[in-house]
């Protein structure tokens, strides 16, 4: 990992928590507070890890809004992973 990425432990923990929330479907919408509580890291650290997981193409974040522009929870989609032989 480059110095430009979060620590491997943080990335692994946040990804593990997202996997628990997303399950088989690979989709989930936990709040940032739920994610940070479950991961045991600050909201800022979890946000940084999410950003890094997106940059690594492991996670897709869909920002959602109501018709009036009010932001809803983000939808997290785990990227399709292909097994390397």
C-alpha positions as CSV (number, residue, x, y, z in Angstrom):
1,X,0.0,0.0,0.0
2,X,1.2,3.5,-0.8
3,X,1.4,6.2,1.8
4,X,-1.6,7.8,0.0
5,X,-3.9,5.0,1.2
6,X,-5.3,4.3,4.6
7,X,-3.7,1.6,6.7
8,X,-4.3,-2.0,5.6
9,X,-5.9,-2.7,9.0
10,X,-8.4,0.1,8.6
11,X,-9.2,-0.9,5.0
12,X,-9.7,-4.6,6.0
13,X,-11.9,-3.7,9.0
14,X,-14.2,-1.3,7.0
15,X,-14.5,-3.8,4.1
16,X,-15.3,-6.6,6.6
17,X,-18.0,-4.5,8.2
18,X,-19.5,-3.6,4.8
19,X,-19.4,-7.3,3.8
20,X,-21.4,-8.1,7.0
21,X,-24.0,-5.4,6.1
22,X,-24.2,-6.3,2.4
23,X,-24.3,-10.0,2.6
24,X,-25.0,-12.1,-0.5
25,X,-26.6,-9.2,-2.5
26,X,-23.5,-7.0,-2.3
27,X,-25.7,-3.9,-1.6
28,X,-26.3,-2.1,1.7
29,X,-27.0,1.4,3.0
30,X,-25.7,1.6,6.6
31,X,-25.2,5.1,8.0
32,X,-21.7,6.4,8.6
33,X,-22.4,6.3,12.3
34,X,-23.3,2.6,12.1
35,X,-20.2,1.9,10.0
36,X,-17.8,3.8,12.4
37,X,-19.4,2.2,15.5
38,X,-19.2,-1.4,14.0
39,X,-15.6,-0.8,12.8
40,X,-14.4,0.9,15.9
41,X,-12.9,3.8,14.1
42,X,-13.9,7.5,13.8
43,X,-16.3,8.6,11.1
44,X,-13.5,10.5,9.4
45,X,-11.3,7.4,9.3
46,X,-14.2,5.3,7.9
47,X,-14.8,8.0,5.2
48,X,-11.1,7.9,4.3
49,X,-11.2,4.1,4.0
50,X,-14.4,4.2,1.9
51,X,-12.7,6.7,-0.4
52,X,-9.7,4.4,-0.7
53,X,-11.8,1.3,-1.4
54,X,-13.5,3.3,-4.2
55,X,-10.1,4.2,-5.6
56,X,-9.1,0.6,-5.5
57,X,-12.3,-0.3,-7.4
58,X,-13.4,-2.6,-4.6
59,X,-16.5,-0.5,-3.7
60,X,-19.0,1.6,-5.6
61,X,-20.8,4.4,-3.7
62,X,-24.1,5.7,-5.0
63,X,-25.1,9.0,-3.5
64,X,-28.9,9.2,-3.2
65,X,-31.2,12.2,-2.8
66,X,-34.9,12.9,-2.3
67,X,-36.8,14.8,-5.0
68,X,-36.3,18.0,-2.9
69,X,-32.5,17.5,-2.9
70,X,-32.2,16.3,0.6
71,X,-29.4,13.7,0.9
72,X,-30.3,10.1,1.8
73,X,-27.9,7.4,3.0
74,X,-25.4,6.4,0.4
75,X,-25.9,3.0,-1.2
76,X,-22.7,0.8,-1.1
77,X,-22.2,-1.8,-3.8
78,X,-19.3,-4.2,-3.6
79,X,-17.6,-4.5,-6.9
80,X,-17.7,-7.8,-8.6
81,X,-14.5,-9.6,-7.7
82,X,-13.0,-12.2,-9.9
83,X,-10.9,-15.0,-8.5
84,X,-7.3,-15.0,-9.8
85,X,-5.9,-18.5,-10.3
